[in-house]
Amino acid sequence: MIRVTIGNNLKRNAYNLDPNTTLRSALEQAGIDYTVGMTTLDGSSLGPGELDKTFAEFGFTGEAGHDKCFLLNVVKADNA
């Protein structure tokens, strides 16, 4: 299991997930709308198609040192 902090601008919660979970299903399970904003995994922006990869494919295997990460979707708004 890995410990994933999933969130957006307003809320962040930690979840224990199987490393074979896709990023998209983790976001959906957490109720995060990933269509509005930039999604990052441990601070690195995700490109097209990467939401369907698993945490294990990104190196989060559940082993010591590879057992926690942040999956965030942040909306950047212009100031009026």
MDTraj code that builds the backbone (N, CA, C; nanometers):
import mdtraj as md
import numpy as np

residues = "MET ILE ARG VAL THR ILE GLY ASN ASN LEU LYS ARG ASN ALA TYR ASN LEU ASP PRO ASN THR THR LEU ARG SER ALA LEU GLU GLN ALA GLY ILE ASP TYR THR VAL GLY MET THR THR LEU ASP GLY SER SER LEU GLY PRO GLY GLU LEU ASP LYS THR PHE ALA GLU PHE GLY PHE THR GLY GLU ALA GLY HIS ASP LYS CYS PHE LEU LEU ASN VAL VAL LYS ALA ASP ASN ALA".split()
xyz = np.array([
    [0.0840, -0.1184, 0.0000],
    [0.0000, 0.0000, 0.0000],
    [0.0885, 0.1247, 0.0000],
    [0.0351, 0.2286, -0.0619],
    [0.1029, 0.3575, -0.0598],
    [0.0090, 0.4602, 0.0016],
    [0.0655, 0.5640, 0.0587],
    [-0.0113, 0.6719, 0.1209],
    [-0.0101, 0.7888, 0.0238],
    [-0.1276, 0.8210, -0.0310],
    [-0.1387, 0.9262, -0.1317],
    [-0.2238, 1.0396, -0.0761],
    [-0.1679, 1.1589, -0.0761],
    [-0.2447, 1.2772, -0.0399],
    [-0.3035, 1.3317, -0.1696],
    [-0.4368, 1.3312, -0.1780],
    [-0.5077, 1.3733, -0.2990],
    [-0.5876, 1.4978, -0.2658],
    [-0.5814, 1.5992, -0.3550],
    [-0.6573, 1.7194, -0.3253],
    [-0.6579, 1.8213, -0.4363],
    [-0.7167, 1.9355, -0.4007],
    [-0.7246, 2.0502, -0.4909],
    [-0.7008, 2.1765, -0.4094],
    [-0.7455, 2.2925, -0.4610],
    [-0.7245, 2.4186, -0.3907],
    [-0.7939, 2.4229, -0.2552],
    [-0.9038, 2.3514, -0.2394],
    [-0.9866, 2.3643, -0.1196],
    [-0.9706, 2.2519, -0.0179],
    [-0.9382, 2.1331, -0.0618],
    [-0.9304, 2.0213, 0.0332],
    [-0.8201, 1.9245, -0.0064],
    [-0.7661, 1.8585, 0.0959],
    [-0.6653, 1.7546, 0.0759],
    [-0.6882, 1.6460, 0.1787],
    [-0.6902, 1.5216, 0.1328],
    [-0.7084, 1.4071, 0.2214],
    [-0.6087, 1.2986, 0.1831],
    [-0.5690, 1.2204, 0.2826],
    [-0.4754, 1.1106, 0.2590],
    [-0.5524, 0.9798, 0.2443],
    [-0.5077, 0.8972, 0.1510],
    [-0.5704, 0.7684, 0.1224],
    [-0.4626, 0.6610, 0.1163],
    [-0.4962, 0.5416, 0.1613],
    [-0.4097, 0.4255, 0.1433],
    [-0.4569, 0.3529, 0.0179],
    [-0.3695, 0.3447, -0.0825],
    [-0.4076, 0.2867, -0.2110],
    [-0.3103, 0.1771, -0.2535],
    [-0.3595, 0.0877, -0.3349],
    [-0.2759, -0.0139, -0.3962],
    [-0.1892, 0.0544, -0.5023],
    [-0.0615, 0.0206, -0.5137],
    [0.0242, 0.0824, -0.6154],
    [-0.0246, 0.0611, -0.7585],
    [-0.1111, -0.0382, -0.7817],
    [-0.1625, -0.0642, -0.9159],
    [-0.2878, 0.0158, -0.9491],
    [-0.3234, 0.1100, -0.8637],
    [-0.4362, 0.2003, -0.8882],
    [-0.3933, 0.3060, -0.9889],
    [-0.4806, 0.3383, -1.0845],
    [-0.4471, 0.4459, -1.1788],
    [-0.4695, 0.5810, -1.1117],
    [-0.3992, 0.6807, -1.1611],
    [-0.4140, 0.8155, -1.1073],
    [-0.5573, 0.8656, -1.1269],
    [-0.6145, 0.8361, -1.2429],
    [-0.7517, 0.8804, -1.2719],
    [-0.8508, 0.8210, -1.1713],
    [-0.8405, 0.6912, -1.1443],
    [-0.9349, 0.6301, -1.0510],
    [-0.9146, 0.6820, -0.9093],
    [-0.7915, 0.7155, -0.8729],
    [-0.7662, 0.7730, -0.7401],
    [-0.8318, 0.9100, -0.7271],
    [-0.8200, 0.9921, -0.8308],
    [-0.8829, 1.1245, -0.8295],
    [-1.0352, 1.1116, -0.8240],
    [-1.0898, 1.0195, -0.9011],
    [-1.2346, 0.9993, -0.9015],
    [-1.2830, 0.9495, -0.7661],
    [-1.2096, 0.8583, -0.7055],
    [-1.2455, 0.8073, -0.5730],
    [-1.2467, 0.9193, -0.4691],
    [-1.1553, 1.0149, -0.4848],
    [-1.1460, 1.1260, -0.3899],
    [-1.2444, 1.2387, -0.4219],
    [-1.3145, 1.2283, -0.5353],
    [-1.4107, 1.3317, -0.5733],
    [-1.3463, 1.4589, -0.6262],
    [-1.2294, 1.4454, -0.6880],
    [-1.1573, 1.5598, -0.7427],
    [-1.1829, 1.5691, -0.8922],
    [-1.2291, 1.6868, -0.9391],
    [-1.2518, 1.7102, -1.0816],
    [-1.1178, 1.7444, -1.1453],
    [-1.0620, 1.6512, -1.2203],
    [-0.9301, 1.6695, -1.2807],
    [-0.9363, 1.7395, -1.4166],
    [-1.0562, 1.7820, -1.4593],
    [-1.0700, 1.8478, -1.5895],
    [-1.0508, 1.9983, -1.5819],
    [-1.0416, 2.0511, -1.4612],
    [-1.0278, 2.1965, -1.4446],
    [-0.8999, 2.2266, -1.3674],
    [-0.7950, 2.2527, -1.4365],
    [-0.6711, 2.2860, -1.3685],
    [-0.5579, 2.1943, -1.4100],
    [-0.4456, 2.2088, -1.3413],
    [-0.3262, 2.1318, -1.3703],
    [-0.3092, 2.0239, -1.2644],
    [-0.2918, 1.9008, -1.3084],
    [-0.2721, 1.7892, -1.2164],
    [-0.1233, 1.7594, -1.2066],
    [-0.0765, 1.7442, -1.0823],
    [0.0638, 1.7148, -1.0589],
    [0.0778, 1.5925, -0.9693],
    [0.1863, 1.5213, -0.9875],
    [0.2225, 1.4096, -0.9012],
    [0.3569, 1.4441, -0.8400],
    [0.3577, 1.4663, -0.7104],
    [0.4783, 1.5091, -0.6383],
    [0.5444, 1.6300, -0.7034],
    [0.4626, 1.7248, -0.7482],
    [0.5124, 1.8508, -0.8030],
    [0.5429, 1.8498, -0.9511],
    [0.5383, 1.7350, -1.0158],
    [0.5641, 1.7268, -1.1598],
    [0.4327, 1.7245, -1.2355],
    [0.4200, 1.8126, -1.3352],
    [0.2979, 1.8194, -1.4159],
    [0.2798, 1.6903, -1.4942],
    [0.1548, 1.6472, -1.5037],
    [0.1228, 1.5261, -1.5785],
    [0.0810, 1.5616, -1.7204],
    [0.1282, 1.4845, -1.8150],
    [0.0962, 1.5076, -1.9548],
    [-0.0230, 1.4250, -1.9996],
    [-0.0613, 1.4395, -2.1261],
    [-0.1739, 1.3644, -2.1801],
    [-0.1515, 1.2138, -2.1674],
    [-0.2537, 1.1435, -2.1222],
    [-0.2471, 0.9988, -2.1104],
    [-0.1851, 0.9471, -1.9817],
    [-0.1226, 1.0333, -1.9041],
    [-0.0568, 0.9864, -1.7827],
    [-0.1535, 0.9577, -1.6687],
    [-0.2765, 1.0081, -1.6759],
    [-0.3737, 0.9783, -1.5716],
    [-0.4146, 0.8317, -1.5723],
    [-0.3932, 0.7636, -1.6848],
    [-0.4294, 0.6228, -1.6933],
    [-0.3138, 0.5289, -1.6562],
    [-0.2031, 0.5861, -1.6114],
    [-0.0915, 0.5053, -1.5618],
    [-0.1122, 0.4794, -1.4126],
    [-0.0494, 0.3751, -1.3638],
    [-0.0614, 0.3412, -1.2218],
    [0.0483, 0.4108, -1.1417],
    [0.0281, 0.4143, -1.0107],
    [0.1303, 0.4710, -0.9233],
    [0.2592, 0.3902, -0.9351],
    [0.2479, 0.2586, -0.9504],
    [0.3662, 0.1732, -0.9644],
    [0.4465, 0.2107, -1.0883],
    [0.3775, 0.2491, -1.1964],
    [0.4478, 0.2900, -1.3186],
    [0.5273, 0.4177, -1.2980],
    [0.4910, 0.4968, -1.1986],
    [0.5648, 0.6181, -1.1653],
    [0.6685, 0.5926, -1.0556],
    [0.6824, 0.4672, -1.0129],
    [0.7842, 0.4328, -0.9149],
    [0.7376, 0.4253, -0.7706],
    [0.6087, 0.4439, -0.7468],
    [0.5546, 0.4342, -0.6107],
    [0.5081, 0.2908, -0.5883],
    [0.5959, 0.2112, -0.5315],
    [0.5744, 0.0673, -0.5210],
    [0.5259, 0.0217, -0.3843],
    [0.5331, 0.1086, -0.2862],
    [0.4945, 0.0690, -0.1513],
    [0.6132, 0.0285, -0.0663],
    [0.7304, 0.0223, -0.1271],
    [0.8513, -0.0097, -0.0524],
    [0.8997, 0.1156, 0.0201],
    [0.9822, 0.0976, 0.1192],
    [1.0359, 0.2108, 0.1959],
    [1.0993, 0.3127, 0.1012],
    [1.0654, 0.4386, 0.1185],
    [1.1153, 0.5444, 0.0318],
    [1.0319, 0.5651, -0.0932],
    [0.9438, 0.4703, -0.1228],
    [0.8571, 0.4794, -0.2415],
    [0.7129, 0.4508, -0.1999],
    [0.6751, 0.5027, -0.0822],
    [0.5464, 0.4649, -0.0258],
    [0.4533, 0.5820, 0.0005],
    [0.4905, 0.7026, -0.0409],
    [0.3989, 0.8156, -0.0237],
    [0.4217, 0.9196, -0.1320],
    [0.3127, 0.9905, -0.1667],
    [0.3204, 1.0935, -0.2699],
    [0.2006, 1.1874, -0.2592],
    [0.2058, 1.2946, -0.3376],
    [0.0989, 1.3931, -0.3455],
    [0.0441, 1.3951, -0.4876],
    [-0.0877, 1.3810, -0.5017],
    [-0.1569, 1.3908, -0.6298],
    [-0.2546, 1.5070, -0.6177],
    [-0.2207, 1.6188, -0.6819],
    [-0.2980, 1.7411, -0.6640],
    [-0.3449, 1.7977, -0.7968],
    [-0.4635, 1.8582, -0.7946],
    [-0.5167, 1.9297, -0.9098],
    [-0.5433, 2.0724, -0.8636],
    [-0.4672, 2.1662, -0.9201],
    [-0.4735, 2.3047, -0.8766],
    [-0.5252, 2.3919, -0.9888],
    [-0.6287, 2.4699, -0.9582],
    [-0.6843, 2.5651, -1.0540],
    [-0.6190, 2.6994, -1.0296],
    [-0.5596, 2.7556, -1.1347],
    [-0.4987, 2.8876, -1.1238],
    [-0.5943, 2.9872, -1.1878],
    [-0.6325, 3.0852, -1.1099],
    [-0.7282, 3.1858, -1.1591],
    [-0.6583, 3.3191, -1.1758],
    [-0.7010, 3.3940, -1.2784],
    [-0.6490, 3.5294, -1.2992],
    [-0.7147, 3.6240, -1.2004],
    [-0.6381, 3.7184, -1.1511],
    [-0.6955, 3.8213, -1.0630],
    [-0.7584, 3.9299, -1.1500],
    [-0.8787, 3.9688, -1.1146],
    [-0.9489, 4.0703, -1.1952],
    [-0.9177, 4.2087, -1.1478],
])
top = md.Topology()
chain = top.add_chain()
for i, resn in enumerate(residues, 1):
    res = top.add_residue(resn, chain, resSeq=i)
    for name in ("N", "CA", "C"):
        top.add_atom(name, md.element.get_by_symbol(name[0]), res)
traj = md.Trajectory(xyz[None], top)
